[in-house]
Amino acid sequence: MVIAVLSGKGGTGKTTLATNLASAISEDFDVQLLDADAEEPDVHLFFDPKIEHEEEIELMLPVIDKEKCTRCRKCAEACQFGALSVFDTGVMVFESLCHGCGLCTFVCPEKAISERPKVIGKVKTGRIDDKTAFGMGILEIGEPSPVRVIRKLKENIDRDKVVIIDSPPGTSCSVVETLRKVDFAILVTEPTPFGLHDLKLAVQIVREMGIPFGIVINRDTGSYTMIDEYAGEENLVLLERIPFDRSIAEAYSEGKLFTETSPSWKIRFKKLAEKIISLSGVS
């Protein structure tokens, strides 16, 4: 079973939930915890995993041979991302826009375009302990999109385990890539107007992708009720509430899991997992 933990915005607590859920259920299941937040991965800070394998992720960029190029513009016309522009002086490649699809190389009638590899990130895999496998994607600084890194990370998914993926924040292409072929999505939100706004965006994505989901309200004070009202109007499943509690915040700030410092929370997270399995329909 593959579970993605996401949020419409950053800072709502999705990593907190993903790490604590993985730790709690590892007593009963073989778990694989994947950090797909490749722009700022931080799951490893809570576990200090042993890395056993590392792989660089490359993007193939076009290289223009000025001697062969006739500036016919076919490469630029074919590129739907606008990564190529033709001027009187030659063809300019905008590396930050290139998706490495290779179409320009294919359509060039003069065979004036070759390719060179560029490292855009890496994937690391290993183990946290005997019950929990680990993987993380890391995007190189300055690179615009982690989609290829996330895609490569997900090739390591072991469906014989309970797989928990810490998704990137927001609702961009990287989140959509993370959600592909998952069995259930946990939407983590906070009880604020901003949290509600971005929760609605996340709900729209998982509904359009046909993914079963439920919501978790983090830092809940009980004073902001609009998320509960929205959940009622939309028939959303409220999986859990995590209170605005100083002991939880202190554990997090020290790199500790509150399911380890508070046994009652470990029990609650195990029940949360049971609820998710039931809602997903995956045996």
Secondary structure, DSSP 8 states (H G I E B T S, - for coil): -EEEEE-SSTTSSHHHHHHHHHHHHTTTS-EEEEE--TTS--GGGGT--EEEEEEEEEEEEEEE-TTT-----HHHHH-TT--EEEETTEEEE-TTT-----HHHHH-TT--EEEEEEEEEEEEEEEEETTEEEEEEEE-TT-S--HHHHHHHHTT--TTSEEEEE--SSSSHHHHHHHTT-SEEEEEE-SSHHHHHHHHHHHHHHHHTT--EEEEEEEE-SS--HHHHHHHHHT--EEEEEE--HHHHHHHHTT--HHHH-HHHHHHHHHHHHHHHHHHT--
